[in-house]
Amino acid sequence: MSPGPAPSGPDPAYREWCEDNEPLEFEDEGDYHDPSELAEIIAEARQASADQAAAEANIAASGETAALAAGASIAMGRRGPGMPGSAEPLAGEYSGPGGAFATGQVLDVAPGGPVLLGQAERTGGDDDRFDAVSDDELLGIICAADRCEAAASALKHTAIAALIRRRPAPGCAPQGPAGMPEAWDEFTRAELAPALGESRYAMDRLLDLSHDLTVKLPGTMALFRDGIISRYKAQVISHATQLLDPAEARAAEAMVLDRAGRLTPGALRVAIARAVMQVAPEKARKRREKAAKNAEVQQWAEFSGNAALAGRELPPDEVLAVDERITAWANELRNAGLDGGMDEIRARALLDLLLGRAGSPGGSC
C-alpha cells in the first residue's frame, strides 16, 4: 500500500515517489496475461462475497440463522488443521479483519499458539464484539481460540515434565530418550498444589498426565501442542494406556490419533479402549479384573443442595440389566401420569427400586 498520494507534476519528487512505490505484483502474475481475465476473476470473487453477505442477511431477517448455521456446521465437521470442516475453502473474497479465519483460510488451518492467539484477539476490535467478521469467520476464530487454549495447556504439562526431571524420586535417575525418571519425589505435588491453588489429588493427575505424555505418548502430545485435541482428550488416552509399556502405548495411540481430533471424548474413550484390547488383550483383562475389586457406591452433595448417588466399577452385564429395570419402571410411572421429563422419572424409578417402592405406580412418592 502506498504511504500517501503521489506528488503532482514531473518534478524530481514525483520521479522519486514512482521509484519507491512500484505497483504490487501477483505471485502467479505469469498465469494472467489478459488483464480483462484477471478483472473478471476479481469481479466474480467480489460478487460471491456479496451474494454470501446477502444470503446471511436474509437468513438473519427470517430468524433462522442459528438453526441453519448449526446444520451447516454439522455437515462440515470439525474445524482446524487437517480437519474436514476446514478442508475446502468457501468461495468468495475475504478482505476483512477476520478473513484469514474463514473456512480453509490460512489461520483456520494454523496450529494453536501465541501467534494465532494474537491474530484472533485483533479481530475482536476495540470493544471485543467482533462486529466486523462474518459468522463463518467468527466460528473459525472460536475454533482457533480453542486450539490456543489446548496449546497453552500442553505447554504447562511440558513445563511440569521439566519439573519432574528436577525432582526425581530417590533411586530414580532420569533415563530414556525423554530423560525422565520413572517416579518423582513425593513432595512435588505439595510444591505444585499451593502454587496453582489446587488440591494434591488434582496435582497427582497433573503429574501423571505430564509424565505419560512425555514418556509414553509422543503422538498424543504432538496433537495436544497443536491444539488438535484438548487436555481432556489427552487424559482419556493416557488413562486408557496406563498399564501399557511405552511401546504398547504408542502402538495403541497410533490407532486413534488420525481421528482423535474430530471424535467426541466419549467416542474417543471407546476407540482407545478397543485399541488397548488389540495391543495388549491380557493387560486389558487384568486391568478390568483389578478395577472390579475397587467397586464402590459413592454419594455426595450437589451444588444445588440435592445429592448424587453412583456405583463404580460394576459388572457391565449387571449394570445393563439394572438400567433396563430402571427404564421399565420409569415407563410404568410415566404411563400412570407422573409428571416430568424422562430423566427425572428415571431418577425417581431408581430410588423406588432401591427403597423397595417399585410395586405399583401408585406406591411411588
GUSE-20521 format. One record per atom (N, C-alpha, C): residue in three letters; x, y, z. Coordinates in pm, whole numbers, plus 50000, padded with zeros to 5 digits. Example, Ala and Ser with C-alpha at 12.3 -4.5 7.8 and 13.67 -1.06 7.14 Angstrom:
ALA513194943150780;ALA512304955050780;ALA513204967050780;SER512854977550708;SER513674989450714;SER512905000350787;
END
This chain:
MET500864988150000;MET500005000050000;MET500895012350000;SER500525022649922;SER501315034849913;SER501265042550043;PRO502365049350080;PRO502385057050204;PRO501565069750195;GLY501165074150076;GLY500405086550064;GLY500175089849919;PRO499495100649888;PRO499225104449750;PRO500495108149677;ALA500485106149545;ALA501655109349464;ALA501795124349449;PRO503055129549452;PRO503255143849426;PRO502825147049283;SER502335158649260;SER501875162449128;SER503035167649044;GLY502915165948910;GLY503905171648817;GLY505105162848799;PRO505875165148692;PRO507055156948659;PRO508315161348729;ASP508205167348847;ASP509395171948918;ASP510155160148978;PRO511375162149027;PRO512165151049085;PRO511455143749196;ALA510655150849276;ALA509925144249385;ALA508965133849331;TYR508335136849216;TYR507395127549156;TYR508125114949108;ARG509305116949041;ARG510065105448993;ARG510545096849110;GLU510945103249220;GLU511385095749339;GLU510235087749399;TRP509035093949400;TRP507855086849455;TRP507555074449372;CYS507645075649238;CYS507355064349150;CYS508345052949172;GLU509625056349194;GLU510625046049215;GLU510405038549345;ASP509915045749447;ASP509705039649579;ASP508385032349589;ASN507495034249493;ASN506145028649504;ASN505775021349376;GLU506535010749346;GLU506235002749229;GLU504924995349251;PRO504154992949144;PRO502874986049160;PRO503074971949214;LEU502134967549299;LEU502194954149356;LEU501994943749247;GLU502684932449256;GLU502544921849158;GLU502004909349225;PHE501234901449150;PHE500774888549198;PHE501914878449185;GLU501974869049279;GLU502994858649271;GLU502874850849141;ASP501634847949098;ASP501394839948979;ASP501024848948861;GLU501624860648853;GLU501254870148750;GLU501424864348611;GLY502384855348595;GLY502624849548464;GLY501444841648411;ASP500554837248501;ASP499394829648458;ASP498274838448407;TYR498374851548426;TYR497294860648390;TYR497814870748287;HIS497914866348164;HIS498424875248060;HIS497364885348017;ASP496084881648033;ASP494994890347989;ASP494464898348107;PRO494674911348111;PRO494184919348225;PRO492674918348243;SER491934917148135;SER490474916348146;SER490054903448214;GLU490834892448192;GLU490524879748255;GLU490704880748407;LEU491794887148448;LEU492024889048591;LEU490924897548653;ALA490504907848582;ALA489424916348632;ALA488144908448649;GLU487874899048557;GLU486674890748567;GLU486734881748690;ILE487934876048718;ILE488094867248834;ILE487834874948963;ILE488414886948971;ILE488204895149091;ILE486734898849105;ALA486104902348995;ALA484694906048999;ALA483834894249045;GLU484154882148997;GLU483384870449039;GLU483554867749188;ALA484794869449239;ALA485034867249382;ALA484254877249466;ARG484254889949420;ARG483514900049495;ARG482014897649490;GLN481534892949374;GLN480114890049364;GLN479734878349455;ALA480624868249463;ALA480354856949552;ALA480274861549696;SER481184870649735;SER481144876049871;SER479864883749896;ALA479444891849796;ALA478214899549809;ALA477014890349820;ASP477004879649740;ASP475894870149746;ASP475824863249882;GLN477024859749935;GLN477054853250066;GLN476554862750175;ALA476984875450169;ALA476534885150268;ALA475024887250259;ALA474494887650136;ALA473054889450119;ALA472284877450173;ALA472834865350148;ALA472174853350200;ALA472154853350351;GLU473294857150413;GLU473334857750560;GLU472344867950614;ALA472204879250544;ALA471254889450588;ALA469834884450580;ASN469524876950472;ASN468174871550458;ASN467874861250565;ILE468884852950593;ILE468694842750697;ILE468464849250832;ALA469274859550862;ALA469124866550991;ALA467754872951001;ALA467264878650890;ALA465964885150892;ALA464844875150915;SER465034862850868;SER463994852750886;SER464044845951022;GLY465064849051101;GLY465154843251235;GLY465644828951237;GLU466244824151127;GLU466674810251118;GLU468194808851120;THR468884819451156;THR470344819351149;THR470954807751227;ALA470584806351354;ALA471214796151439;ALA470944782151387;ALA469694779351347;ALA469344765951301;ALA470094762451174;LEU470134771651077;LEU470814768750952;LEU472314768050970;ALA472864776851055;ALA474294776551081;ALA474694763451149;ALA473844758851242;ALA474134746151309;ALA474124734651210;GLY473144734751119;GLY473084724251019;GLY474314724250929;ALA474754736150888;ALA475934737150804;ALA477174732450878;SER477284735951006;SER478444732051086;SER478504716951102;ILE477354710651124;ILE477314696151140;ILE477764689451011;ALA477314694950898;ALA477674688950769;ALA479164690250741;MET479774701350783;MET481184703650756;MET482084695750850;GLY481744695150978;GLY482564687851074;GLY483574696851144;ARG484484690651214;ARG485464697451298;ARG486324707051215;ARG486574718851269;ARG487434728651204;ARG488854727451258;GLY489834731451177;GLY491214731751222;GLY492144724551126;PRO493434723851158;PRO494424717451072;PRO494084702851044;GLY493954699250919;GLY493684685450881;GLY492284680750911;MET491404689650955;MET490064685650991;MET489104687550872;PRO488064679450863;PRO487164680250746;PRO486464693550731;GLY486174700350843;GLY485474713050835;GLY486284724250774;SER487584722350761;SER488464732550704;SER489144727750576;ALA488654716650522;ALA489324710550407;ALA489144718450279;GLU487984724450261;GLU487694731550137;GLU487354746050165;PRO488134755550112;PRO487804769850131;PRO486464773050065;LEU485704782050125;LEU484454786650066;LEU484764797249962;ALA483984797349856;ALA484194807249751;ALA483914821249804;GLY484694830849758;GLY484464844649798;GLY485754852049822;GLU485614864549856;GLU486754873249883;GLU486734876950031;TYR487854874950101;TYR487904877050246;TYR488924887850277;SER488464899950281;SER489374911250300;SER489214917850436;GLY488244913350517;GLY488024919450647;GLY489034914650750;PRO488934919550873;PRO489904915850977;PRO489894901051013;GLY488754894350989;GLY488684880151022;GLY488784871250901;GLY489154876650785;GLY489174869050662;GLY490054856750667;ALA491184857650734;ALA492124846450739;ALA491604834950825;PHE490504837250898;PHE489904826750981;PHE488714820050911;ALA488384824250790;ALA487284818150717;ALA487644803750682;THR486634795950647;THR486834781750620;THR487964779150522;GLY488944771350564;GLY490044767350478;GLY491124777750458;GLN490954789650517;GLN491974800050501;GLN493154797450595;VAL494194805550581;VAL495484802350643;VAL495404800950795;LEU494654809650864;LEU494584808651010;LEU493554798451056;ASP492664794450967;ASP491694783951001;ASP492374770451008;VAL493514769050944;VAL494244756350946;VAL495584757751016;ALA495754768351094;ALA497004770551167;ALA496944763851304;PRO498074758451352;PRO498084752451486;PRO497944762951594;GLY497544758551712;GLY497404767651824;GLY498744773051869;GLY498734784851929;GLY499964790951976;GLY499814805951992;PRO500834812652042;PRO500744827052069;PRO500494835551946;VAL501044831551831;VAL500834839351708;VAL499374838851667;LEU498804826851667;LEU497394825351631;LEU496504832651730;LEU496834831951858;LEU496024838851960;LEU496064853951939;GLY497234859251908;GLY497344873551885;GLY496514878051766;GLN496534870251658;GLN495734873651542;GLN494254872851573;ALA493844862951652;ALA492434861551689;ALA491974873351774;GLU492844877851865;GLU492484889151952;GLU492214901751872;ARG492974903951766;ARG492824916151688;ARG491484916951617;THR490914905451585;THR489654905551510;THR488474910251594;GLY488634910151727;GLY487524914151813;GLY487234928951810;GLY488204937051766;GLY488034951451768;GLY488294957151906;ASP488184970151917;ASP488474976752045;ASP487484972852155;ASP486264969052115;ASP485244965652215;ASP485034950552231;ASP485864942352162;ASP485744927752171;ASP484364922652133;ARG483714928952036;ARG482384924551994;ARG482404917251858;PHE483544917251790;PHE483714910151663;PHE482674914351559;ASP482324927251558;ASP481284931951467;ASP481714931551321;ALA483024931751294;ALA483494932751156;ALA483764919151091;VAL483374908151157;VAL483634894951099;VAL482314887951068;SER482344879050968;SER481154871450931;SER480934860051028;ASP479794853251016;ASP479504841851102;ASP480544830751083;ASP480904828050959;ASP481874817550930;ASP483234821050989;GLU483634833550976;GLU484914837951032;GLU484894837251184;LEU483764840951244;LEU483644840551390;LEU483774826251441;LEU483174816751371;LEU483304802751411;LEU484754798251399;GLY485444802951294;GLY486854799651280;GLY487694805551391;ILE487334817551437;ILE488054823951548;ILE487834816251677;ILE486604811751700;ILE486294803851821;ILE487124790951821;CYS487174784251706;CYS487944771851696;CYS489434774451714;ALA489904785651660;ALA491324789151676;ALA491644791651823;ALA490764798751893;ALA490974801152036;ALA490994788152114;ASP490164778652071;ASP490134765552136;ASP491474758452118;ARG492064759651999;ARG493374753451976;ARG494454760352058;CYS494344773452072;CYS495324780752153;CYS495214776852300;GLU493994774752346;GLU493794770452485;GLU494464756952510;ALA494294747652415;ALA494914734452429;ALA496434735552422;ALA496934743952331;ALA498384745452317;ALA498994751052445;ALA498304760452508;ALA498804766052635;ALA498814755352744;SER497774747052746;SER497724736352845;SER498844726252820;ALA499114723352693;ALA500194714052660;ALA501544719552705;LEU501724732652690;LEU502964739052735;LEU503114737552887;LYS502004739052958;LYS502044737353104;LYS502484723153140;HIS501974713253071;HIS502344699453100;HIS503794696553062;THR504274703152957;THR505684701652921;THR506574707553030;ALA506164718853084;ALA506934725053192;ALA506894716553319;ILE505764710253345;ILE505664701353462;ILE506574689253443;ALA506674684353319;ALA507604673353292;ALA509034677653324;ALA509364690153294;ALA510694695353327;ALA510894695653478;LEU509834699053553;LEU509934699053699;LEU510154684853751;ILE509484675053687;ILE509674661153728;ILE511134657053709;ARG511754661553601;ARG513164658253580;ARG514034663553694;ARG513644674953750;ARG514424681053858;ARG514074675353995;ARG512994667654002;ARG512534662154130;ARG512394646954123;PRO513424639754080;PRO513284625154073;PRO513164619054212;ALA512424608254222;ALA512334600854348;ALA513694594554377;PRO514004592054503;PRO515294585854537;PRO515494572854460;GLY516644571654396;GLY516944559454321;GLY516364559054181;CYS515694569854138;CYS515074570254004;CYS515774580753918;ALA516894577153865;ALA517644586553782;ALA516934588453647;PRO517004600453590;PRO516414602553457;PRO516994592753356;GLN516134587553267;GLN516574577453172;GLN515754578253045;GLY516174570952943;GLY515444570052818;GLY515594582552733;PRO515024582252612;PRO515124593652521;PRO514564606552579;ALA513534605452663;ALA512914617352722;ALA513684622652841;GLY514644614952892;GLY515404619253009;GLY514544621153131;MET513574612053152;MET512614613253263;MET512844602253366;PRO512684605453495;PRO512744595053597;PRO511454586753595;GLU511514574853645;GLU510324566353648;GLU509304571653748;ALA509764578153853;ALA508874583853954;ALA509484596954004;TRP508634605054067;TRP509094618054115;TRP509004618754267;ASP509704628354323;ASP509744629954468;ASP508334632054523;GLU508064626154637;GLU506714626554694;GLU506254640654730;PHE507184650054746;PHE506794663554784;PHE506544672654662;THR506674666954542;THR506464675154422;THR505044680254414;ARG504084671854446;ARG502684676254440;ARG502404686854545;ALA503064685654662;ALA502894695754766;ALA503504709054724;GLU504494708554637;GLU505114720654585;GLU504194727454483;LEU503544719254400;LEU502684724754294;LEU501324729454345;ALA500744722254440;ALA499374724854482;ALA499134739254526;PRO499944744754619;PRO499694758654659;PRO500004768754548;ALA500964765254462;ALA501314774454354;ALA500164776154256;LEU499414765354233;LEU498284765754139;LEU496934767154210;GLY496954766954342;GLY495694767954415;GLY494804755954392;GLU495404744054382;GLU494664731754355;GLU494894721754467;SER494084711054466;SER494244700554565;SER495414691554528;ARG495914684354625;ARG497004674954597;ARG496524663654508;TYR495264660054519;TYR494704649654432;TYR494754654254286;ALA494394666754262;ALA494454672254126;ALA495894672554076;MET496854675354165;MET498254675554125;MET498764661654088;ASP498254651354153;ASP498634637754116;ASP498244634953971;ARG497034639053934;ARG496574636753796;ARG497404644853697;LEU497744657053737;LEU498534665753651;LEU499934659953628;LEU500554655153733;LEU501884649253723;LEU501854636253641;ASP500844627953666;ASP500724615453591;ASP500584618153441;LEU499714627553406;LEU499494630453265;LEU500754636353200;SER501414645453269;SER502634651453215;SER503704640853190;HIS503834631353282;HIS504814620653268;HIS504464611553151;ASP503194607553142;ASP502784598553035;ASP502954604852897;LEU502564617452884;LEU502664624152754;LEU504124625352709;THR505014627052804;THR506434628652770;THR507124615452743;VAL506784605252819;VAL507494592452811;VAL506824582552716;LYS505484581752723;LYS504774570952653;LYS503964575252532;LEU503544587752528;LEU502554591752427;LEU503004604052348;PRO504094603152274;PRO504564614852199;PRO503594619352090;GLY502894609852029;GLY501924613551927;GLY500764621451984;THR500294617252100;THR499224624552168;THR499694638452207;MET500924639452257;MET501464652452296;MET501584661752175;ALA501964656352059;ALA502104664551938;ALA500754670651899;LEU499694662751903;LEU498354667951872;LEU497914678051977;PHE498274675452101;PHE497944684352212;PHE498614697952193;ARG499884697852157;ARG500634710352138;ARG500084718552021;ASP499584711651918;ASP499004718751804;ASP497554723151829;GLY496994718451940;GLY495614722151972;GLY494584713451903;ILE494994702451843;ILE494054693651774;ILE493194686151875;ILE493764682751989;ILE492984676252095;ILE493104684552222;SER492094683652306;SER492064690952432;SER492794683052541;ARG492974689552655;ARG493584682552769;ARG492744670552808;TYR491414672052803;TYR490534661052844;TYR490734648952753;LYS490854651252622;LYS491064640152531;LYS492444633752555;ALA493444641952581;ALA494764636452614;ALA494684627952739;GLN493874632352837;GLN493694624752960;GLN492994611452933;VAL492034611352841;VAL491334599052806;VAL492314588652751;ILE493204592952661;ILE494184583852603;ILE495194579252708;SER495634588452793;SER496594584952897;SER496004574852995;HIS494774577153036;HIS494144568253134;HIS493964554153075;ALA493574553552948;ALA493324540452886;ALA494614532452870;THR495744539252852;THR497024532352829;THR497874531552954;GLN497284533553068;GLN498014534653195;GLN498894522653224;LEU498394510653198;LEU499134498453233;LEU500044493553121;LEU500094500653010;LEU500914496252897;LEU502334501752910;ASP503294494352854;ASP504644499752849;ASP504704509852733;PRO505794517652723;PRO505854528152620;PRO505594523152479;ALA506164511752442;ALA505974506652306;ALA504514503152281;GLU503884496752378;GLU502484493052364;GLU501584505452360;ALA501904515252445;ALA501104527452448;ALA501174534752314;ARG502354535152254;ARG502494541952125;ARG501754534452015;ALA501744521152024;ALA501004513151925;ALA499504515651938;ALA499034516852062;ALA497604519252084;ALA497204533252039;GLU497984543352074;GLU497624556952036;GLU497634558651885;ALA498544551451817;ALA498634552551672;ALA497344548251603;MET496544539951670;MET495294535051612;MET494174545451618;VAL494344555951697;VAL493244565451714;VAL493614579751681;LEU494894582951668;LEU495304596851653;LEU494804603151524;ASP494594595151419;ASP494144600951292;ASP492734606651300;ARG491964602451400;ARG490594607551415;ARG490304613251553;ALA491314613651639;ALA491104618351777;ALA490564632551782;GLY491004641051689;GLY490574654951691;GLY489104656751665;ARG488514648451581;ARG487104650351546;ARG486154641451625;LEU486694631851701;LEU485844623451786;LEU485454631051912;THR484254628251962;THR483884633352093;THR484684625752199;PRO484814631152321;PRO485554623852423;PRO484994609852449;GLY483654608452446;GLY483064595252468;GLY483444585452359;ALA483384589952234;ALA483754581252122;ALA485244577952125;LEU486054587652165;LEU487494585252176;LEU487784574952285;ARG487044575652394;ARG487234566052504;ARG486974551852455;VAL485924550152376;VAL485614536852321;VAL486714532352225;ALA487154541452138;ALA488164538052037;ALA489484534052100;ILE489944541652199;ILE491244538452260;ILE491134525852346;ALA489964523352404;ALA489794510952481;ALA489894498852389;ARG489314499852270;ARG489424488952173;ARG490874487252127;ALA491564498352107;ALA492954497652064;ALA493814490752170;VAL493584493952296;VAL494344487652405;VAL494074472652409;MET492824468752386;MET492494454452387;MET493164447052272;GLN493354453852158;GLN494034447652046;GLN495544446652071;VAL496124457052129;VAL497574457352151;VAL497984448252266;ALA497224448452376;ALA497594440752495;ALA496344435052560;PRO495734424952498;PRO494464419452549;PRO494554414052691;GLU495684407852725;GLU495814402152859;GLU495884413152964;LYS496614423852935;LYS496684435053029;LYS495334441753044;ALA494564442752935;ALA493234448752941;ALA492324440553031;ARG492424427153019;ARG491604418453103;ARG491984419753249;LYS493284419753277;LYS493734420753416;LYS493354434353476;ARG493394444553394;ARG493014457853444;ARG491554457953485;ARG490704452153401;ARG489284451853433;ARG489044443853562;GLU489724432453575;GLU489534424253695;GLU490044431353820;LYS491174438253806;LYS491714445553920;LYS490804457153961;ALA490274464153861;ALA489394475553891;ALA488104470953956;ALA487654458953921;ALA486414453853979;ALA486534452154131;LYS487754450254181;LYS487954448954325;LYS487794462354397;ASN487774473154319;ASN487584486454377;ASN486144491454359;ALA485234482154332;ALA483834486054314;ALA483324492954441;GLU482554503354422;GLU482034510854536;GLU480794518754496;VAL480064522754596;VAL478934531754578;VAL479304545054640;GLN479194555654563;GLN479574568954610;GLN478344577754624;GLN478354586354722;GLN477304596354737;GLN477954609454775;TRP477414620454722;TRP477974633554751;TRP476904644154735;ALA477194655854790;ALA476254667054781;ALA476454674554651;GLU475364677654582;GLU475424685954462;GLU475474700654504;PHE475954709254413;PHE476004723554442;PHE474614729254467;SER473594722954409;SER472224728054423;SER471654725754563;GLY472264716554638;GLY471714712954768;GLY471094699154765;ASN470924693454646;ASN470454679654635;ASN471644670254650;ALA471444657454621;ALA472504647654640;ALA472664638954516;ALA473794631954508;ALA474084623054396;ALA474464609254449;LEU474214599054367;LEU474494585254404;LEU475054578254281;ALA476164571054296;ALA476764564354181;ALA477434551454223;GLY477314541254139;GLY478034528654158;GLY479194528354060;ARG480384524754106;ARG481584524954022;ARG482184511054009;GLU482774508253892;GLU483484495853863;GLU482594483553886;LEU481394484153833;LEU480434473153846;LEU480474464253722;PRO479994451953732;PRO479964443053615;PRO479094448853504;PRO479594450053382;PRO478834456453273;PRO477484450053247;ASP477414436553248;ASP476144429953218;ASP475084432953324;GLU475514433553449;GLU474554436353556;GLU474114450953554;VAL475024459953517;VAL474654474153505;VAL473604475853395;LEU473784468953282;LEU472804469653175;LEU471454464253220;ALA471484453553297;ALA470224447753347;ALA469524457553441;VAL470284464053528;VAL469704473953618;VAL469124485653540;ASP469854490153438;ASP469374501253358;ASP468054497953290;GLU467924485553243;GLU466674481453179;GLU465534481353279;ARG465794477153403;ARG464754477353506;ARG464334491553540;ILE465324500453548;ILE465004514453576;ILE464114520153465;THR464474517453341;THR463684522653229;THR462284516653229;ALA462184503753255;ALA460864497353257;ALA459964503553363;TRP460514505653484;TRP459704511353591;TRP459394526053562;ALA460314533053502;ALA460064547053465;ALA458924548053364;ASN458864538653269;ASN457764538753174;ASN456434536153244;GLU456454527153343;GLU455224524653421;GLU454774537453491;LEU455714544653550;LEU455364556853621;LEU454844567553525;ARG455464568653410;ARG455014578853314;ARG453634575453260;ASN453394562553232;ASN452074558553184;ASN450994560553289;ALA451404560253417;ALA450464562553526;ALA450194577353549;GLY450914585953475;GLY450644600253484;GLY451644608353564;LEU452814602453599;LEU453804610153675;LEU454374621053586;ASP454384633253635;ASP454884644553556;ASP456414644853555;GLY456954651553453;GLY458394653553444;GLY458984647253319;GLY460214651153288;GLY460924645353176;GLY461384631253209;MET461834624053107;MET462224610053126;MET463404608753221;ASP464364617853216;ASP465504617053308;ASP465044618353453;GLU464154627753477;GLU463654629653613;GLU462874617453660;ILE462084611653570;ILE461284599953608;ILE462194587853631;ARG463244586453551;ARG464194575353573;ARG464894576753707;ALA465194589053747;ALA465804591053878;ALA464854586653989;ARG463584589953973;ARG462584585654072;ARG462454570454072;ALA462514564453952;ALA462414549953941;ALA463584543154013;LEU464794548854000;LEU465964543254068;LEU465744543054219;LEU465274554154273;LEU465024554754417;LEU463934544854458;ASP462894543654378;ASP461824534154409;ASP462364519954416;LEU463204516354318;LEU463754502754316;LEU464664500254436;LEU465474510054473;LEU466394508154583;LEU465684508054718;LEU464604515554729;LEU463874516554856;LEU462714506754865;GLY462594498154764;GLY461544487954768;GLY460154493454742;ARG460044504654673;ARG458714510554647;ARG458194506654510;ALA458964499054432;ALA458534495654296;ALA457614483654298;GLY456324486154310;GLY455334475554307;GLY454204479454217;SER453614490754250;SER452594496654165;SER452884511454155;PRO452574517554039;PRO452894531754022;PRO452344540554133;GLY451224536554191;GLY450644544854297;GLY451464544654424;GLY452404534854435;GLY453214533954555;GLY454384543454557;SER454654550054441;SER455784559154436;SER455424572454497;CYS456364578354571;CYS456124591454630;CYS456214602254525;
END
